[in-house]
Amino acid sequence: MESADELVKTTPLHRRLAMGIGRAGRLLLDQLYPPVCLSCEAPTGMADTLCAKCFAALRPITAPLCPVLGLPFEVALGPDALSAEAIADPPPFERARAALVYNDLAGTLVSRLKYGDRPELARFCARLMAGAGHELWADRPILVPVPLHPARLQRAALQSVGGTGAAAGKAHRARV
């Protein structure tokens, strides 16, 4: 339906049908293979996520943080305060950002993503990255997935790491 001023528009019929078929397919798949936590495999309400207990174990990096390396500060030191690491050894890039502090659970998720051929982890990590780097998207950044070793690029399991950057970049039209 369109108004005279074209202010109200609806999705075309073929698009609505495709969306409905997609939703029905996901519902059927969820009945056959119920969604579980990406870490402990406890039942969850939706796919590609963590249960509440595992999610609580993650430590997101939020302000205050170093504007260059993205390292978290314990207390706010001001908007332009740099970490000791950034001052002692300035990096060859302008900014870096991580979504989480690397703890046991984050390490497990990264290992499963890199070595376990788990593309669903790429989708979860992409959502975390997109939220953590929200202030960077306006500058149209280049996302660089970094593999462990060049020889590992030939292995299909590592393609999921590139998939993480691609998914986050696609959401914000960034180059990967």
Secondary structure, DSSP 8 states (H G I E B T S, - for coil): ---TTS------HHHHHHHHHHHHHHHHHHHHS--B-TTT--B-SSSS---HHHHHH--B--SSB-TTT--B-SS---TT---HHHHHS--SSS----SB---HHHHHHHHHHHHS--HHHHHHHHHHHHHHTTTTGGG--B-----S-GGGGGSGGGHHHHHHHHHHHHHHT-B-
